[in-house]
Amino acid sequence: MAGPLVVVGGNAGGMTAAAEARRGAPDLEIVVLERGEHVSYATCGIPYLVAGEVASEDDLVHHDPASFMRERGIEVRTDAGVAAIDPEARVVTTADGRRQPYGALVIATGARPVRPDIPGIDLPGVVSLRHLPSARGPRRILAAASDPRVVLIGSGPIGVEMAEAALALGARVTIAESRPYAVPALGEEPAARVARALSEAHVEVRTRARVQGIERAGETLEVVIDGDRVPADLVVLGTGVVPEAGLAREAGCATGEAGAIAVDRRGRTSVEGIWAAGDCAVAHHRVLGRPVWIPLATTATAQGRIVGRDVTGRPGRFPGVLGSWVSRFGEVAFGATGIDAAAAAAEGFAPRVVTREGSDRSAYMPGARDVLVRLVWDEATGRLLGGQMAGSGEVSTRLHTVSTAISAGMTIGELAACDFGYAPPLSPLRDPVELAAAAAVGDAA
Ligand SMILES: Cc1cc2nc3c(=O)[nH]c(=O)nc-3n(C[C@H](O)[C@H](O)[C@H](O)COP(=O)(O)OP(=O)(O)OC[C@H]3O[C@@H](n4cnc5c(N)ncnc54)[C@H](O)[C@@H]3O)c2cc1C
């Protein structure tokens, strides 16, 4: 490849692509152009930074720009937002008018928060979380308020993680969720387990809620929810994200699901010499067998690796995603992998669902905790399609088990027949995952 390699966007997708390209091409000139003040930062740590569980913003920066040059010979320019791409001339132009030629271009511009059309949404104290500086407002507001009140709009994983952060700082918390129950991506029974934990922590969850407006009330705010005025020092929007794909679209790159940049399984866009990775791009789904848009850090880094190899002449094939995610509220962990029953039905599967609650170790052992497992499979073939879990016991590794089984194309019967280890303080005789799968195939005794 004739250099240089230029990467637009310096976080999970972009920096992984740059680092992987360096491994394959020790002498290649690599330039990363980042609009913000940081590169290589842990967005996912923001709720824990707000809570004070992570001490400082610096702890969430994996590598500073200078270290990329020193240790890997990668030039990183911050405060260098790219304004335009000319794919014919192979040049990008930054907002300050500087032109940067490229041999290959990786677009890793991520996603941006949705700001719903609610009156008052732009008032100070109404925040979205995305990049590290976005944690500063919430930290300042919560530290300054003597009896802080927080309203979270949306109850996805980030909303619930922020509820935990706000509680840790002594705030009273209200969640407004437009759907019939909180954490809707979990499905009803696992979501009910999280709802119980929220209620026990005195978080007010208003479901089927309509946020009508946000207004100033002296020094603070009031959020009008279904006609009620809920006081708030801080309002956090957890209303989803959209792909940051405008730059690529203007350069002629085709877009796909949700308007994200269309890429093939090598990460190539429809424009010669341009690749894309991360939240700005679609990703192949292992169960659905087609591209989807599921913005996650895991996907961004996996795509970044594939792209970094491809641009340096080491083509791979992106294996695909299951959209696996895990989260936490207090002692209750929860997460999902694969597809839920509604999505399965929409895709033409004949979904069946089984739910079982078990103990994370022998129930008689001190510290035994609950894990609720819900599995979705296709009645016609037995193929495992998805899983959702919640509980105060270990959830994430059990979710990994289900994710692995789906990736391997296992049937629900094959999962039931797996040979898991047993020792009373560590794992029960029949693991909750095994119990659920066994119940599905009529072997629950
Ligand atoms: C609070 C929070 C918690 C999260 N928790 C989790 C979690 O627990 N697990 C998980 O898997 N995912 C989590 N995510 C999602 C995860 O952070 C993203 O999926 C991940 O950061 C995507 O990486 P990316 O590199 O594709 O995009 P981004 O992280 O958005 O990075 C894109 C970069 O491109 C830059 N950029 C954009 N446009 C331009 C331009 N024109 N020129 C130059 N630079 C540009 C941006 O400034 C940004 O730095 C969380 C997200 C948030 C907000």
The ligand as a Gaussian input file, in Angstrom:
#p B3LYP/6-31G(d) Opt

LIG

0 1
 C      -21.480000       5.870000      29.052000
 C      -21.194000       4.773000      28.080000
 C      -20.961000       3.483000      28.536000
 C      -20.711000       2.441000      27.638000
 N      -20.506000       1.191000      28.132000
 C      -20.233000       0.178000      27.277000
 C      -19.949000      -1.126000      27.781000
 O      -19.961000      -1.358000      29.000000
 N      -19.676000      -2.102000      26.876000
 C      -19.623000      -1.867000      25.517000
 O      -19.326000      -2.797000      24.746000
 N      -19.864000      -0.626000      25.026000
 C      -20.169000       0.402000      25.867000
 N      -20.398000       1.651000      25.378000
 C      -20.298000       1.874000      23.914000
 C      -18.848000       2.082000      23.516000
 O      -18.307000       3.141000      24.244000
 C      -18.758000       2.358000      22.020000
 O      -19.333000       1.275000      21.331000
 C      -17.307000       2.544000      21.586000
 O      -16.729000       3.662000      22.199000
 C      -17.246000       2.691000      20.070000
 O      -15.939000       3.005000      19.677000
 P      -15.703000       3.781000      18.316000
 O      -14.231000       3.954000      18.202000
 O      -16.429000       3.130000      17.214000
 O      -16.448000       5.176000      18.510000
 P      -16.198000       6.342000      19.580000
 O      -15.806000       5.802000      20.877000
 O      -17.405000       7.210000      19.493000
 O      -14.969000       7.121000      18.976000
 C      -15.077000       7.833000      17.781000
 C      -14.066000       8.967000      17.833000
 O      -14.110000       9.644000      16.581000
 C      -13.999000      11.033000      16.809000
 N      -14.558000      11.718000      15.650000
 C      -15.858000      11.749000      15.255000
 N      -15.981000      12.463000      14.123000
 C      -14.738000      12.902000      13.795000
 C      -14.207000      13.704000      12.748000
 N      -15.000000      14.189000      11.781000
 N      -12.888000      13.936000      12.719000
 C      -12.069000      13.426000      13.671000
 N      -12.510000      12.695000      14.716000
 C      -13.834000      12.417000      14.765000
 C      -14.768000      11.252000      18.091000
 O      -14.369000      12.444000      18.724000
 C      -14.397000      10.005000      18.889000
 O      -13.273000      10.202000      19.720000
 C      -20.675000       2.698000      26.246000
 C      -20.911000       3.999000      25.766000
 C      -21.174000       5.021000      26.672000
 C      -21.435000       6.400000      26.145000

